Amino acid sequence: MKQLRDFDQDAVHRLLADEGWDQPVAEVARIRLSPRQQAVFWGLRVYVVVMTAIVVWAFLHGAIR
């Protein structure tokens, strides 16, 4: 496998500049979710908790028998 040091450094720098990898990353900010979106995410959280509880119960139920 070729290492980065095996490539021509000028070609690597040109690639970085052409692809825009040498530019700072755009800032990321939070967005406001609508009440409907918030309800969906809370529903997913509840679903994950309930499914985890069911899996733990099933595992313990099977392990005891």
PDB file with SEQRES, HELIX, SHEET and CRYST1 records, atoms N, CA, C and O in Angstrom:
SEQRES   1 A   65  MET LYS GLN LEU ARG ASP PHE ASP GLN ASP ALA VAL HIS          
SEQRES   2 A   65  ARG LEU LEU ALA ASP GLU GLY TRP ASP GLN PRO VAL ALA          
SEQRES   3 A   65  GLU VAL ALA ARG ILE ARG LEU SER PRO ARG GLN GLN ALA          
SEQRES   4 A   65  VAL PHE TRP GLY LEU ARG VAL TYR VAL VAL VAL MET THR          
SEQRES   5 A   65  ALA ILE VAL VAL TRP ALA PHE LEU HIS GLY ALA ILE ARG          
HELIX    1 AA1 LEU A    4  ASP A    6  5                                   3    
HELIX    2 AA2 GLN A    9  GLU A   19  1                                  11    
HELIX    3 AA3 PRO A   35  ILE A   64  1                                  30    
CRYST1    1.000    1.000    1.000  90.00  90.00  90.00 P 1           1          
ATOM      1  N   MET A   1       0.850  -1.170   0.000  1.00  0.00           N  
ATOM      2  CA  MET A   1       0.000   0.000   0.000  1.00  0.00           C  
ATOM      3  C   MET A   1       0.896   1.233   0.000  1.00  0.00           C  
ATOM      4  O   MET A   1       1.854   1.321   0.769  1.00  0.00           O  
ATOM      5  N   LYS A   2       0.572   2.181  -0.872  1.00  0.00           N  
ATOM      6  CA  LYS A   2       1.363   3.407  -0.933  1.00  0.00           C  
ATOM      7  C   LYS A   2       1.048   4.298   0.253  1.00  0.00           C  
ATOM      8  O   LYS A   2      -0.102   4.400   0.680  1.00  0.00           O  
ATOM      9  N   GLN A   3       2.049   4.925   0.765  1.00  0.00           N  
ATOM     10  CA  GLN A   3       1.903   5.877   1.850  1.00  0.00           C  
ATOM     11  C   GLN A   3       1.845   7.289   1.260  1.00  0.00           C  
ATOM     12  O   GLN A   3       2.242   7.500   0.114  1.00  0.00           O  
ATOM     13  N   LEU A   4       1.364   8.230   2.023  1.00  0.00           N  
ATOM     14  CA  LEU A   4       1.246   9.607   1.551  1.00  0.00           C  
ATOM     15  C   LEU A   4       2.610  10.166   1.165  1.00  0.00           C  
ATOM     16  O   LEU A   4       2.724  10.942   0.217  1.00  0.00           O  
ATOM     17  N   ARG A   5       3.634   9.772   1.896  1.00  0.00           N  
ATOM     18  CA  ARG A   5       4.985  10.289   1.609  1.00  0.00           C  
ATOM     19  C   ARG A   5       5.510   9.779   0.270  1.00  0.00           C  
ATOM     20  O   ARG A   5       6.469  10.340  -0.259  1.00  0.00           O  
ATOM     21  N   ASP A   6       4.904   8.727  -0.294  1.00  0.00           N  
ATOM     22  CA  ASP A   6       5.347   8.173  -1.579  1.00  0.00           C  
ATOM     23  C   ASP A   6       4.841   8.975  -2.770  1.00  0.00           C  
ATOM     24  O   ASP A   6       5.332   8.786  -3.883  1.00  0.00           O  
ATOM     25  N   PHE A   7       3.866   9.871  -2.567  1.00  0.00           N  
ATOM     26  CA  PHE A   7       3.307  10.669  -3.650  1.00  0.00           C  
ATOM     27  C   PHE A   7       4.071  11.980  -3.775  1.00  0.00           C  
ATOM     28  O   PHE A   7       4.710  12.437  -2.828  1.00  0.00           O  
ATOM     29  N   ASP A   8       3.993  12.571  -4.953  1.00  0.00           N  
ATOM     30  CA  ASP A   8       4.605  13.877  -5.206  1.00  0.00           C  
ATOM     31  C   ASP A   8       3.882  14.925  -4.357  1.00  0.00           C  
ATOM     32  O   ASP A   8       2.664  15.073  -4.457  1.00  0.00           O  
ATOM     33  N   GLN A   9       4.609  15.629  -3.546  1.00  0.00           N  
ATOM     34  CA  GLN A   9       4.013  16.596  -2.624  1.00  0.00           C  
ATOM     35  C   GLN A   9       3.284  17.720  -3.354  1.00  0.00           C  
ATOM     36  O   GLN A   9       2.255  18.199  -2.878  1.00  0.00           O  
ATOM     37  N   ASP A  10       3.809  18.147  -4.509  1.00  0.00           N  
ATOM     38  CA  ASP A  10       3.125  19.196  -5.274  1.00  0.00           C  
ATOM     39  C   ASP A  10       1.766  18.698  -5.787  1.00  0.00           C  
ATOM     40  O   ASP A  10       0.788  19.445  -5.789  1.00  0.00           O  
ATOM     41  N   ALA A  11       1.714  17.446  -6.217  1.00  0.00           N  
ATOM     42  CA  ALA A  11       0.459  16.875  -6.696  1.00  0.00           C  
ATOM     43  C   ALA A  11      -0.546  16.771  -5.552  1.00  0.00           C  
ATOM     44  O   ALA A  11      -1.735  17.019  -5.749  1.00  0.00           O  
ATOM     45  N   VAL A  12      -0.083  16.412  -4.373  1.00  0.00           N  
ATOM     46  CA  VAL A  12      -0.968  16.327  -3.210  1.00  0.00           C  
ATOM     47  C   VAL A  12      -1.517  17.702  -2.862  1.00  0.00           C  
ATOM     48  O   VAL A  12      -2.708  17.842  -2.582  1.00  0.00           O  
ATOM     49  N   HIS A  13      -0.664  18.716  -2.877  1.00  0.00           N  
ATOM     50  CA  HIS A  13      -1.118  20.079  -2.560  1.00  0.00           C  
ATOM     51  C   HIS A  13      -2.101  20.590  -3.609  1.00  0.00           C  
ATOM     52  O   HIS A  13      -3.065  21.277  -3.272  1.00  0.00           O  
ATOM     53  N   ARG A  14      -1.862  20.258  -4.885  1.00  0.00           N  
ATOM     54  CA  ARG A  14      -2.800  20.664  -5.939  1.00  0.00           C  
ATOM     55  C   ARG A  14      -4.149  19.983  -5.744  1.00  0.00           C  
ATOM     56  O   ARG A  14      -5.198  20.607  -5.906  1.00  0.00           O  
ATOM     57  N   LEU A  15      -4.116  18.709  -5.398  1.00  0.00           N  
ATOM     58  CA  LEU A  15      -5.364  17.979  -5.155  1.00  0.00           C  
ATOM     59  C   LEU A  15      -6.131  18.603  -3.997  1.00  0.00           C  
ATOM     60  O   LEU A  15      -7.343  18.801  -4.082  1.00  0.00           O  
ATOM     61  N   LEU A  16      -5.426  18.910  -2.920  1.00  0.00           N  
ATOM     62  CA  LEU A  16      -6.077  19.540  -1.767  1.00  0.00           C  
ATOM     63  C   LEU A  16      -6.706  20.874  -2.150  1.00  0.00           C  
ATOM     64  O   LEU A  16      -7.827  21.172  -1.740  1.00  0.00           O  
ATOM     65  N   ALA A  17      -6.003  21.663  -2.919  1.00  0.00           N  
ATOM     66  CA  ALA A  17      -6.537  22.975  -3.331  1.00  0.00           C  
ATOM     67  C   ALA A  17      -7.697  22.811  -4.301  1.00  0.00           C  
ATOM     68  O   ALA A  17      -8.698  23.519  -4.191  1.00  0.00           O  
ATOM     69  N   ASP A  18      -7.577  21.874  -5.262  1.00  0.00           N  
ATOM     70  CA  ASP A  18      -8.646  21.668  -6.246  1.00  0.00           C  
ATOM     71  C   ASP A  18      -9.932  21.191  -5.589  1.00  0.00           C  
ATOM     72  O   ASP A  18     -11.021  21.607  -5.983  1.00  0.00           O  
ATOM     73  N   GLU A  19      -9.816  20.332  -4.604  1.00  0.00           N  
ATOM     74  CA  GLU A  19     -10.989  19.766  -3.934  1.00  0.00           C  
ATOM     75  C   GLU A  19     -11.521  20.678  -2.824  1.00  0.00           C  
ATOM     76  O   GLU A  19     -12.615  20.443  -2.311  1.00  0.00           O  
ATOM     77  N   GLY A  20     -10.776  21.697  -2.453  1.00  0.00           N  
ATOM     78  CA  GLY A  20     -11.204  22.618  -1.413  1.00  0.00           C  
ATOM     79  C   GLY A  20     -10.977  22.106  -0.005  1.00  0.00           C  
ATOM     80  O   GLY A  20     -11.589  22.589   0.947  1.00  0.00           O  
ATOM     81  N   TRP A  21     -10.086  21.119   0.125  1.00  0.00           N  
ATOM     82  CA  TRP A  21      -9.828  20.539   1.443  1.00  0.00           C  
ATOM     83  C   TRP A  21      -8.963  21.440   2.311  1.00  0.00           C  
ATOM     84  O   TRP A  21      -8.850  21.221   3.518  1.00  0.00           O  
ATOM     85  N   ASP A  22      -8.352  22.449   1.705  1.00  0.00           N  
ATOM     86  CA  ASP A  22      -7.510  23.358   2.478  1.00  0.00           C  
ATOM     87  C   ASP A  22      -8.304  24.547   3.018  1.00  0.00           C  
ATOM     88  O   ASP A  22      -7.741  25.416   3.685  1.00  0.00           O  
ATOM     89  N   GLN A  23      -9.601  24.592   2.736  1.00  0.00           N  
ATOM     90  CA  GLN A  23     -10.469  25.667   3.218  1.00  0.00           C  
ATOM     91  C   GLN A  23     -11.063  25.280   4.576  1.00  0.00           C  
ATOM     92  O   GLN A  23     -11.282  24.099   4.844  1.00  0.00           O  
ATOM     93  N   PRO A  24     -11.322  26.270   5.430  1.00  0.00           N  
ATOM     94  CA  PRO A  24     -11.955  25.934   6.710  1.00  0.00           C  
ATOM     95  C   PRO A  24     -13.373  25.380   6.495  1.00  0.00           C  
ATOM     96  O   PRO A  24     -14.056  25.730   5.533  1.00  0.00           O  
ATOM     97  N   VAL A  25     -13.778  24.532   7.393  1.00  0.00           N  
ATOM     98  CA  VAL A  25     -15.099  23.911   7.317  1.00  0.00           C  
ATOM     99  C   VAL A  25     -16.165  24.947   7.677  1.00  0.00           C  
ATOM    100  O   VAL A  25     -15.965  25.771   8.570  1.00  0.00           O  
ATOM    101  N   ALA A  26     -17.287  24.897   6.980  1.00  0.00           N  
ATOM    102  CA  ALA A  26     -18.377  25.829   7.256  1.00  0.00           C  
ATOM    103  C   ALA A  26     -18.909  25.592   8.670  1.00  0.00           C  
ATOM    104  O   ALA A  26     -18.954  24.458   9.145  1.00  0.00           O  
ATOM    105  N   GLU A  27     -19.300  26.652   9.320  1.00  0.00           N  
ATOM    106  CA  GLU A  27     -19.808  26.559  10.677  1.00  0.00           C  
ATOM    107  C   GLU A  27     -21.169  25.869  10.695  1.00  0.00           C  
ATOM    108  O   GLU A  27     -22.003  26.083   9.815  1.00  0.00           O  
ATOM    109  N   VAL A  28     -21.373  25.047  11.705  1.00  0.00           N  
ATOM    110  CA  VAL A  28     -22.620  24.313  11.846  1.00  0.00           C  
ATOM    111  C   VAL A  28     -23.403  24.914  13.008  1.00  0.00           C  
ATOM    112  O   VAL A  28     -22.855  25.140  14.087  1.00  0.00           O  
ATOM    113  N   ALA A  29     -24.679  25.167  12.780  1.00  0.00           N  
ATOM    114  CA  ALA A  29     -25.515  25.749  13.834  1.00  0.00           C  
ATOM    115  C   ALA A  29     -26.759  24.877  14.016  1.00  0.00           C  
ATOM    116  O   ALA A  29     -27.179  24.171  13.100  1.00  0.00           O  
ATOM    117  N   ARG A  30     -27.328  24.940  15.199  1.00  0.00           N  
ATOM    118  CA  ARG A  30     -28.567  24.206  15.464  1.00  0.00           C  
ATOM    119  C   ARG A  30     -29.718  24.854  14.720  1.00  0.00           C  
ATOM    120  O   ARG A  30     -29.733  26.062  14.481  1.00  0.00           O  
ATOM    121  N   ILE A  31     -30.684  24.019  14.361  1.00  0.00           N  
ATOM    122  CA  ILE A  31     -31.890  24.552  13.740  1.00  0.00           C  
ATOM    123  C   ILE A  31     -33.053  24.315  14.695  1.00  0.00           C  
ATOM    124  O   ILE A  31     -33.008  23.420  15.539  1.00  0.00           O  
ATOM    125  N   ARG A  32     -34.069  25.113  14.552  1.00  0.00           N  
ATOM    126  CA  ARG A  32     -35.261  24.962  15.382  1.00  0.00           C  
ATOM    127  C   ARG A  32     -36.159  23.922  14.738  1.00  0.00           C  
ATOM    128  O   ARG A  32     -36.500  24.020  13.559  1.00  0.00           O  
ATOM    129  N   LEU A  33     -36.538  22.928  15.522  1.00  0.00           N  
ATOM    130  CA  LEU A  33     -37.437  21.901  15.028  1.00  0.00           C  
ATOM    131  C   LEU A  33     -38.878  22.325  15.278  1.00  0.00           C  
ATOM    132  O   LEU A  33     -39.194  22.997  16.260  1.00  0.00           O  
ATOM    133  N   SER A  34     -39.725  21.915  14.367  1.00  0.00           N  
ATOM    134  CA  SER A  34     -41.147  22.202  14.549  1.00  0.00           C  
ATOM    135  C   SER A  34     -41.678  21.294  15.665  1.00  0.00           C  
ATOM    136  O   SER A  34     -41.062  20.276  15.977  1.00  0.00           O  
ATOM    137  N   PRO A  35     -42.801  21.651  16.258  1.00  0.00           N  
ATOM    138  CA  PRO A  35     -43.374  20.787  17.303  1.00  0.00           C  
ATOM    139  C   PRO A  35     -43.625  19.365  16.807  1.00  0.00           C  
ATOM    140  O   PRO A  35     -43.451  18.405  17.558  1.00  0.00           O  
ATOM    141  N   ARG A  36     -44.030  19.228  15.558  1.00  0.00           N  
ATOM    142  CA  ARG A  36     -44.256  17.887  14.999  1.00  0.00           C  
ATOM    143  C   ARG A  36     -42.952  17.088  14.960  1.00  0.00           C  
ATOM    144  O   ARG A  36     -42.935  15.911  15.320  1.00  0.00           O  
ATOM    145  N   GLN A  37     -41.869  17.719  14.528  1.00  0.00           N  
ATOM    146  CA  GLN A  37     -40.572  17.043  14.480  1.00  0.00           C  
ATOM    147  C   GLN A  37     -40.103  16.680  15.884  1.00  0.00           C  
ATOM    148  O   GLN A  37     -39.560  15.596  16.097  1.00  0.00           O  
ATOM    149  N   GLN A  38     -40.308  17.567  16.830  1.00  0.00           N  
ATOM    150  CA  GLN A  38     -39.930  17.270  18.214  1.00  0.00           C  
ATOM    151  C   GLN A  38     -40.725  16.080  18.739  1.00  0.00           C  
ATOM    152  O   GLN A  38     -40.175  15.227  19.435  1.00  0.00           O  
ATOM    153  N   ALA A  39     -42.011  16.017  18.411  1.00  0.00           N  
ATOM    154  CA  ALA A  39     -42.842  14.899  18.855  1.00  0.00           C  
ATOM    155  C   ALA A  39     -42.357  13.586  18.246  1.00  0.00           C  
ATOM    156  O   ALA A  39     -42.340  12.556  18.920  1.00  0.00           O  
ATOM    157  N   VAL A  40     -41.969  13.622  16.990  1.00  0.00           N  
ATOM    158  CA  VAL A  40     -41.449  12.415  16.340  1.00  0.00           C  
ATOM    159  C   VAL A  40     -40.176  11.948  17.027  1.00  0.00           C  
ATOM    160  O   VAL A  40     -40.021  10.754  17.285  1.00  0.00           O  
ATOM    161  N   PHE A  41     -39.267  12.859  17.326  1.00  0.00           N  
ATOM    162  CA  PHE A  41     -38.019  12.475  17.980  1.00  0.00           C  
ATOM    163  C   PHE A  41     -38.266  11.945  19.396  1.00  0.00           C  
ATOM    164  O   PHE A  41     -37.610  10.997  19.827  1.00  0.00           O  
ATOM    165  N   TRP A  42     -39.208  12.556  20.118  1.00  0.00           N  
ATOM    166  CA  TRP A  42     -39.543  12.027  21.444  1.00  0.00           C  
ATOM    167  C   TRP A  42     -40.175  10.644  21.330  1.00  0.00           C  
ATOM    168  O   TRP A  42     -39.929   9.773  22.164  1.00  0.00           O  
ATOM    169  N   GLY A  43     -40.977  10.449  20.310  1.00  0.00           N  
ATOM    170  CA  GLY A  43     -41.549   9.134  20.072  1.00  0.00           C  
ATOM    171  C   GLY A  43     -40.472   8.093  19.789  1.00  0.00           C  
ATOM    172  O   GLY A  43     -40.565   6.959  20.259  1.00  0.00           O  
ATOM    173  N   LEU A  44     -39.455   8.470  19.028  1.00  0.00           N  
ATOM    174  CA  LEU A  44     -38.348   7.553  18.762  1.00  0.00           C  
ATOM    175  C   LEU A  44     -37.587   7.217  20.036  1.00  0.00           C  
ATOM    176  O   LEU A  44     -37.179   6.073  20.237  1.00  0.00           O  
ATOM    177  N   ARG A  45     -37.399   8.202  20.888  1.00  0.00           N  
ATOM    178  CA  ARG A  45     -36.718   7.942  22.164  1.00  0.00           C  
ATOM    179  C   ARG A  45     -37.508   6.955  23.012  1.00  0.00           C  
ATOM    180  O   ARG A  45     -36.940   6.022  23.579  1.00  0.00           O  
ATOM    181  N   VAL A  46     -38.818   7.163  23.099  1.00  0.00           N  
ATOM    182  CA  VAL A  46     -39.676   6.256  23.863  1.00  0.00           C  
ATOM    183  C   VAL A  46     -39.615   4.859  23.251  1.00  0.00           C  
ATOM    184  O   VAL A  46     -39.523   3.870  23.978  1.00  0.00           O  
ATOM    185  N   TYR A  47     -39.666   4.772  21.930  1.00  0.00           N  
ATOM    186  CA  TYR A  47     -39.602   3.488  21.236  1.00  0.00           C  
ATOM    187  C   TYR A  47     -38.302   2.757  21.576  1.00  0.00           C  
ATOM    188  O   TYR A  47     -38.321   1.560  21.864  1.00  0.00           O  
ATOM    189  N   VAL A  48     -37.184   3.466  21.544  1.00  0.00           N  
ATOM    190  CA  VAL A  48     -35.893   2.842  21.847  1.00  0.00           C  
ATOM    191  C   VAL A  48     -35.871   2.333  23.282  1.00  0.00           C  
ATOM    192  O   VAL A  48     -35.383   1.232  23.536  1.00  0.00           O  
ATOM    193  N   VAL A  49     -36.386   3.105  24.213  1.00  0.00           N  
ATOM    194  CA  VAL A  49     -36.411   2.670  25.611  1.00  0.00           C  
ATOM    195  C   VAL A  49     -37.289   1.428  25.766  1.00  0.00           C  
ATOM    196  O   VAL A  49     -36.892   0.475  26.437  1.00  0.00           O  
ATOM    197  N   VAL A  50     -38.466   1.425  25.159  1.00  0.00           N  
ATOM    198  CA  VAL A  50     -39.369   0.280  25.269  1.00  0.00           C  
ATOM    199  C   VAL A  50     -38.748  -0.959  24.623  1.00  0.00           C  
ATOM    200  O   VAL A  50     -38.807  -2.045  25.199  1.00  0.00           O  
ATOM    201  N   MET A  51     -38.157  -0.813  23.444  1.00  0.00           N  
ATOM    202  CA  MET A  51     -37.535  -1.955  22.774  1.00  0.00           C  
ATOM    203  C   MET A  51     -36.343  -2.480  23.574  1.00  0.00           C  
ATOM    204  O   MET A  51     -36.130  -3.691  23.634  1.00  0.00           O  
ATOM    205  N   THR A  52     -35.572  -1.598  24.183  1.00  0.00           N  
ATOM    206  CA  THR A  52     -34.455  -2.036  25.021  1.00  0.00           C  
ATOM    207  C   THR A  52     -34.972  -2.811  26.224  1.00  0.00           C  
ATOM    208  O   THR A  52     -34.403  -3.838  26.594  1.00  0.00           O  
ATOM    209  N   ALA A  53     -36.038  -2.330  26.831  1.00  0.00           N  
ATOM    210  CA  ALA A  53     -36.620  -3.029  27.977  1.00  0.00           C  
ATOM    211  C   ALA A  53     -37.115  -4.407  27.565  1.00  0.00           C  
ATOM    212  O   ALA A  53     -36.930  -5.373  28.305  1.00  0.00           O  
ATOM    213  N   ILE A  54     -37.737  -4.516  26.404  1.00  0.00           N  
ATOM    214  CA  ILE A  54     -38.227  -5.812  25.928  1.00  0.00           C  
ATOM    215  C   ILE A  54     -37.063  -6.768  25.671  1.00  0.00           C  
ATOM    216  O   ILE A  54     -37.142  -7.945  26.022  1.00  0.00           O  
ATOM    217  N   VAL A  55     -35.999  -6.279  25.070  1.00  0.00           N  
ATOM    218  CA  VAL A  55     -34.835  -7.131  24.796  1.00  0.00           C  
ATOM    219  C   VAL A  55     -34.204  -7.601  26.096  1.00  0.00           C  
ATOM    220  O   VAL A  55     -33.850  -8.773  26.223  1.00  0.00           O  
ATOM    221  N   VAL A  56     -34.057  -6.700  27.063  1.00  0.00           N  
ATOM    222  CA  VAL A  56     -33.477  -7.087  28.353  1.00  0.00           C  
ATOM    223  C   VAL A  56     -34.378  -8.101  29.038  1.00  0.00           C  
ATOM    224  O   VAL A  56     -33.886  -9.096  29.571  1.00  0.00           O  
ATOM    225  N   TRP A  57     -35.683  -7.872  29.035  1.00  0.00           N  
ATOM    226  CA  TRP A  57     -36.616  -8.822  29.656  1.00  0.00           C  
ATOM    227  C   TRP A  57     -36.524 -10.189  28.979  1.00  0.00           C  
ATOM    228  O   TRP A  57     -36.477 -11.217  29.654  1.00  0.00           O  
ATOM    229  N   ALA A  58     -36.499 -10.200  27.641  1.00  0.00           N  
ATOM    230  CA  ALA A  58     -36.433 -11.467  26.912  1.00  0.00           C  
ATOM    231  C   ALA A  58     -35.121 -12.191  27.200  1.00  0.00           C  
ATOM    232  O   ALA A  58     -35.107 -13.411  27.359  1.00  0.00           O  
ATOM    233  N   PHE A  59     -34.035 -11.453  27.267  1.00  0.00           N  
ATOM    234  CA  PHE A  59     -32.738 -12.064  27.558  1.00  0.00           C  
ATOM    235  C   PHE A  59     -32.741 -12.673  28.954  1.00  0.00           C  
ATOM    236  O   PHE A  59     -32.331 -13.819  29.142  1.00  0.00           O  
ATOM    237  N   LEU A  60     -33.204 -11.899  29.928  1.00  0.00           N  
ATOM    238  CA  LEU A  60     -33.236 -12.425  31.307  1.00  0.00           C  
ATOM    239  C   LEU A  60     -34.209 -13.591  31.427  1.00  0.00           C  
ATOM    240  O   LEU A  60     -33.928 -14.558  32.135  1.00  0.00           O  
ATOM    241  N   HIS A  61     -35.332 -13.514  30.755  1.00  0.00           N  
ATOM    242  CA  HIS A  61     -36.316 -14.597  30.784  1.00  0.00           C  
ATOM    243  C   HIS A  61     -35.719 -15.884  30.188  1.00  0.00           C  
ATOM    244  O   HIS A  61     -35.939 -16.979  30.705  1.00  0.00           O  
ATOM    245  N   GLY A  62     -34.973 -15.733  29.111  1.00  0.00           N  
ATOM    246  CA  GLY A  62     -34.336 -16.888  28.487  1.00  0.00           C  
ATOM    247  C   GLY A  62     -33.150 -17.392  29.265  1.00  0.00           C  
ATOM    248  O   GLY A  62     -32.875 -18.592  29.250  1.00  0.00           O  
ATOM    249  N   ALA A  63     -32.432 -16.512  29.948  1.00  0.00           N  
ATOM    250  CA  ALA A  63     -31.249 -16.918  30.696  1.00  0.00           C  
ATOM    251  C   ALA A  63     -31.614 -17.662  31.971  1.00  0.00           C  
ATOM    252  O   ALA A  63     -30.862 -18.523  32.428  1.00  0.00           O  
ATOM    253  N   ILE A  64     -32.763 -17.334  32.547  1.00  0.00           N  
ATOM    254  CA  ILE A  64     -33.182 -17.961  33.810  1.00  0.00           C  
ATOM    255  C   ILE A  64     -33.664 -19.384  33.556  1.00  0.00           C  
ATOM    256  O   ILE A  64     -33.468 -20.254  34.405  1.00  0.00           O  
ATOM    257  N   ARG A  65     -34.279 -19.641  32.429  1.00  0.00           N  
ATOM    258  CA  ARG A  65     -34.848 -20.974  32.149  1.00  0.00           C  
ATOM    259  C   ARG A  65     -33.807 -21.936  31.741  1.00  0.00           C  
ATOM    260  O   ARG A  65     -34.112 -23.098  31.470  1.00  0.00           O  
TER     261      ARG A  65                                                      
END                                                                             
